[in-house]
């Protein structure tokens, strides 16, 4: 594998790095401190980044986007996440949602979404699958348990479907201009055989956005409840074939996994870089603490784990770009390794910063709060390991 980047990849990486350093870090630090998450959504920064080309980066060229490969997407996500992972997640979540749409929708349905998405720098997309009693079993199906998986129902009456139920923890639920909603169309069989996807363009009668969840980290990346009460969806907005949405979702699993992996990598890199600089300036015992062997060895281990995770991520991304010829469990194993690395790096960073590490005036406490959100994004480590075991 060639680890050198193309001229185009270096250019978009540098653009993302500059945007993160000059705009995301200074502005998002203040937004994160606002008490009301609804008011803190970084609309102006999202628009600014979209106009720089980030929102359209992963859209295939045939639809008018940049058509960036998966490796380039991962590089950009890392750079933006090192600045502000919440803003980075807006773009990468949109990419993931579009890949999911293209995997199960008709060409006509795809073209109902993408032109507006490309024209509007504030266009956000939501994926409605998680529910109060359905989370990990969406990724690790309990095939023999009819109650597992999504419980939101879609009952067909004539040429329409009527949706009833609740979704929970849905990213950008109040900001989205388009949503993909997963609902049970046949509850007599396991959800993998009886679930369908639907298009939804808010506002919609019978649909409302519920509470905003008050999170510890990634506070600028809001997650809401979605409430459906006889929400009518016409048959033309059924995605693909009724009851067969699960098979289509499998095609984009690895891309979605690497999206979360790249976010974790960016957060960890920012923690390491800040801690390295701090250790060179902070004096204890008459010398900078980096000169104390225990601190120096911790920093070296942080660096080593960080570089190892990036290497695995690049290999995983390149494998997908080359048609997925490598081991199918590679992307999941990479995500597990990177989240473990993130936990190690950010925890050690707070330790090295000492008492200052937990003070709101220091940057490292926000990074630590953001980091713990990645323990479950892109599936928990435990679910990823169980899924990877299928390919042993």
C-alpha positions in Angstrom: 0.0 0.0 0.0 1.2 3.5 -0.9 0.8 5.8 2.0 1.5 9.0 0.0 -1.5 11.2 -0.8 -2.4 12.5 -4.2 -2.2 16.2 -4.8 -6.0 16.5 -4.6 -6.1 14.6 -1.3 -3.4 16.9 0.2 -5.3 20.0 -1.0 -8.6 18.9 0.6 -6.8 17.8 3.8 -5.1 21.2 4.1 -8.4 23.0 3.4 -10.1 21.0 6.2 -7.2 21.5 8.6 -7.2 25.3 8.0 -11.0 25.5 8.5 -10.8 23.5 11.7 -7.9 25.5 13.1 -9.1 29.0 12.2 -12.9 28.7 12.5 -14.1 25.6 14.2 -11.9 25.5 17.3 -12.4 29.2 18.4 -16.1 29.4 17.6 -17.3 26.0 18.8 -15.5 26.3 22.2 -17.9 29.2 23.0 -21.0 27.5 21.4 -20.4 24.4 23.5 -20.9 26.4 26.7 -24.4 27.6 25.8 -27.0 26.0 28.0 -29.6 25.5 25.3 -28.6 22.9 22.7 -31.2 24.1 20.2 -29.5 27.6 20.1 -26.0 26.2 19.9 -26.3 24.3 16.6 -23.5 25.8 14.5 -25.5 26.8 11.5 -23.1 29.4 10.2 -20.1 27.1 10.4 -22.1 24.2 8.7 -23.0 26.6 5.9 -19.4 27.9 5.7 -18.0 24.3 5.5 -20.6 23.3 2.9 -19.6 26.2 0.7 -16.0 25.0 0.9 -17.2 21.7 -0.5 -17.4 19.4 2.5 -21.1 18.5 2.4 -20.9 17.5 -1.3 -17.6 15.8 -1.0 -18.9 12.2 -1.0 -21.8 12.7 -3.4 -21.0 10.7 -6.6 -20.0 12.7 -9.6 -22.9 11.5 -11.6 -25.2 13.4 -9.3 -23.1 16.6 -9.3 -20.9 16.0 -6.2 -17.2 15.6 -5.8 -17.2 11.8 -5.7 -14.4 11.5 -3.2 -13.3 8.0 -2.4 -13.6 6.5 1.1 -10.0 7.2 2.0 -10.4 10.9 1.2 -13.6 11.0 3.2 -11.7 9.5 6.2 -8.9 12.0 5.9 -11.3 15.0 5.8 -13.3 13.6 8.8 -10.2 13.3 10.9 -9.1 16.8 10.1 -12.5 18.4 10.8 -12.9 16.3 14.0 -9.6 17.5 15.3 -11.2 20.9 15.2 -14.8 20.2 16.1 -16.2 16.7 15.8 -19.8 17.9 16.1 -19.5 19.9 12.8 -17.6 17.1 11.2 -20.4 14.7 12.2 -22.9 16.9 10.3 -21.1 16.3 7.0 -20.2 12.6 7.6 -23.6 11.7 8.9 -25.1 13.3 5.7 -22.7 11.2 3.6 -23.7 8.0 5.5 -27.4 8.8 5.1 -27.0 9.4 1.3 -25.0 6.2 0.9 -27.8 4.4 2.7 -30.5 6.1 0.5 -28.7 5.1 -2.7 -28.4 1.5 -1.5 -32.1 1.0 -1.2 -33.9 3.7 -3.1 -35.0 4.0 -6.7 -33.1 6.4 -9.0 -36.2 8.6 -9.0 -36.2 8.7 -5.2 -32.5 9.5 -5.0 -33.0 12.4 -7.5 -35.7 13.8 -5.2 -33.2 14.4 -2.5 -29.7 15.1 -4.0 -30.3 18.2 -6.0 -31.8 20.1 -3.0 -29.0 18.7 -0.9 -26.3 20.1 -3.2 -28.0 23.5 -3.6 -28.7 24.1 0.1 -25.5 24.6 2.3 -27.7 24.0 5.4 -29.2 20.7 4.2 -29.1 18.1 7.0 -30.3 14.4 6.8 -31.5 12.2 9.6 -31.7 8.4 9.9 -34.6 7.2 12.0 -33.8 3.7 13.3 -32.9 3.8 17.0 -35.8 3.5 19.5 -36.1 3.5 23.3 -36.1 -0.4 23.3 -34.1 -1.0 20.1 -30.5 0.0 19.7 -27.8 -2.6 19.4 -30.2 -5.2 18.1 -30.5 -3.1 15.0 -26.9 -4.1 14.2 -26.8 -7.5 15.9 -30.2 -8.9 15.0 -31.8 -11.5 17.4 -33.3 -13.3 14.5 -35.4 -15.6 16.6 -37.0 -12.9 18.7 -39.9 -11.1 17.1 -39.9 -8.3 19.7 -36.3 -7.3 18.8 -35.4 -4.5 16.4 -37.6 -1.5 15.5 -41.0 -1.3 17.0 -42.3 1.7 15.1 -45.1 0.3 12.9 -46.1 1.1 9.3 -49.6 -0.2 8.5 -50.6 -0.2 4.9 -54.1 1.1 4.1 -54.8 1.4 0.4 -52.0 3.3 -1.3 -50.6 4.8 1.9 -48.7 3.7 5.0 -49.5 5.0 8.5 -46.6 5.2 10.9 -47.0 5.0 14.7 -44.4 4.9 17.4 -41.3 6.7 18.6 -37.6 7.0 17.6 -34.9 8.1 20.1 -31.4 9.7 19.9 -31.9 10.7 16.3 -29.1 12.9 15.1 -30.3 16.3 13.8 -33.9 15.4 14.2 -35.0 19.1 14.4 -32.6 20.3 11.7 -33.2 17.6 9.0 -34.9 18.5 5.7 -35.0 14.8 4.8 -35.2 11.6 6.9 -35.0 7.9 6.2 -37.4 6.2 8.6 -37.3 2.5 9.4 -40.5 0.8 10.4 -42.0 -2.6 10.9 -44.3 -3.6 8.0 -44.7 -7.2 9.1 -44.5 -8.0 12.9 -45.2 -11.7 12.4 -41.5 -12.2 11.3 -38.1 -11.1 12.7 -37.4 -7.5 12.0 -34.7 -8.4 9.4 -37.5 -9.9 7.3 -40.3 -7.5 8.1 -38.8 -3.9 8.1 -39.1 -1.3 5.4 -37.6 2.2 4.8 -39.6 5.3 4.1 -38.8 8.8 2.9 -40.0 11.7 5.1 -39.7 15.4 4.3 -40.5 17.5 7.4 -42.8 19.1 8.4 -45.4 16.4 8.0 -48.9 15.9 9.6 -48.7 13.2 12.2 -45.0 13.7 12.8 -43.3 15.9 15.4 -39.9 16.3 16.9 -39.7 15.5 20.6 -37.3 16.4 23.2 -33.7 17.3 22.7 -31.3 15.1 24.7 -29.0 17.0 27.0 -25.6 15.3 26.3 -22.3 15.6 28.1 -20.3 15.8 24.9 -20.7 16.5 21.2 -23.3 19.1 22.4 -23.4 20.9 19.1 -24.5 17.6 17.4 -28.1 17.4 18.6 -30.1 14.2 19.0 -33.9 14.2 19.4 -36.9 12.0 19.8 -39.2 11.6 16.8 -42.9 11.0 17.4 -45.2 9.4 14.9 -49.0 9.5 15.3 -50.8 8.2 12.2 -48.2 9.8 10.0 -49.3 9.1 6.4 -46.5 8.1 4.0 -47.6 7.5 0.3 -46.6 4.3 -1.3 -44.3 6.3 -3.7 -42.1 7.1 -0.7 -41.5 3.4 0.3 -37.8 2.9 -0.2 -37.1 -0.2 -2.3 -39.1 -3.3 -1.7 -41.4 -3.8 1.3 -39.8 -5.8 4.1 -36.3 -6.0 2.4 -34.5 -2.9 3.7 -32.2 -5.0 5.9 -30.4 -6.5 3.0 -29.7 -3.1 1.5 -28.3 -1.7 4.7 -25.6 -4.4 4.8 -24.0 -2.9 1.7 -22.9 0.3 3.5 -22.0 -1.0 6.9 -18.3 -0.7 6.6 -18.5 2.9 5.3 -20.6 3.9 8.3 -18.2 2.1 10.6 -15.2 4.0 9.3 -17.1 7.3 9.5 -17.2 6.9 13.3 -13.6 5.6 13.3 -12.3 8.7 11.6 -14.2 10.9 14.0 -12.5 9.1 17.0 -9.1 9.4 15.4 -9.5 13.2 14.9 -10.5 13.7 18.6 -7.6 11.6 19.8 -5.1 13.5 17.6 -6.3 16.8 19.0 -5.9 15.5 22.5 -2.4 14.2 21.8 -1.3 17.5 20.1 -2.6 19.7 22.9 -1.0 17.4 25.6 2.3 17.3 23.8 2.5 21.1 23.7 1.3 21.4 27.3 4.0 18.9 28.5 6.7 21.0 26.8 5.6 24.2 28.6 4.4 22.9 32.1 7.3 22.9 34.5 7.5 20.7 37.6 10.6 19.7 39.5 12.6 22.4 37.7 12.1 21.1 34.2 9.3 20.7 31.6 7.2 17.6 32.5 7.9 16.0 29.1 11.5 15.5 30.4 10.2 13.3 33.2 10.5 9.8 32.0 7.0 8.6 33.0 5.3 11.5 31.1 7.5 11.1 28.1 6.8 7.4 27.9 3.0 8.1 28.1 3.2 10.6 25.3 5.2 8.1 23.2 2.6 5.4 23.7 -0.2 7.9 22.8 1.6 8.7 19.6 2.2 5.0 18.8 -1.4 4.0 19.3 -2.6 7.0 17.3 -0.4 6.1 14.3 -1.3 2.5 14.4 -5.0 3.3 14.4 -4.6 5.6 11.4 -2.7 2.9 9.5 -5.5 0.4 10.1 -8.1 3.0 9.1 -6.3 3.9 5.8 -6.0 0.2 5.0 -9.7 -0.4 5.7 -10.7 2.6 3.6 -8.4 1.5 0.7 -9.9 -2.0 0.9 -13.4 -0.6 0.4 -12.2 1.7 -2.4 -10.6 -1.4 -4.1 -13.8 -3.4 -3.9 -13.6 -4.8 -0.5 -11.1 -7.6 -1.3 -9.6 -7.6 2.2 -11.0 -9.5 5.3 -14.6 -8.4 5.8 -14.1 -7.9 9.6 -11.3 -5.4 9.0 -13.5 -2.2 9.3 -15.1 -3.4 12.5 -11.8 -4.4 14.1 -10.4 -1.0 13.1 -13.2 0.8 14.8 -12.7 -1.3 18.0 -9.0 -0.6 18.1 -9.5 3.1 17.4 -12.1 3.6 20.1 -9.8 1.8 22.6 -7.0 4.1 21.5 -9.3 7.2 21.9 -10.1 6.1 25.5 -6.4 5.6 26.3 -5.2 8.9 24.7 -7.9 11.1 26.2 -7.7 9.6 29.6 -3.9 9.9 29.7 -4.2 13.5 28.4 -6.4 14.5 31.3 -3.9 12.8 33.7 -1.0 14.6 32.2 -2.8 18.0 32.4 -3.2 17.3 36.1 -5.6 19.5 38.0 -6.0 21.8 35.0 -7.3 18.9 32.9 -10.7 19.1 34.5 -11.1 22.9 34.5 -13.5 24.5 32.0 -10.9 27.1 31.1 -8.6 24.4 29.7 -9.4 22.8 26.3 -8.8 19.2 27.3 -12.0 18.7 29.3 -14.2 19.4 26.3 -12.2 16.9 24.2 -12.7 14.3 26.9 -16.4 14.9 27.0 -16.6 14.6 23.3 -14.6 11.5 23.2 -16.9 9.4 25.4 -19.7 9.8 22.9 -17.7 7.7 20.4 -18.0 4.6 22.6 -21.3 3.8 21.1 -21.4 5.6 17.7 -21.0 3.2 14.8 -22.1 0.5 17.2 -20.5 -0.3 20.6 -17.2 -2.1 20.7 -18.9 -5.2 22.0 -21.4 -5.3 19.1 -18.6 -4.7 16.6 -16.6 -7.6 18.1 -19.6 -9.9 18.0 -20.3 -9.0 14.4 -16.6 -9.4 13.4 -16.6 -12.9 15.0 -18.9 -14.0 12.3 -16.0 -13.7 9.9 -13.4 -15.6 11.9 
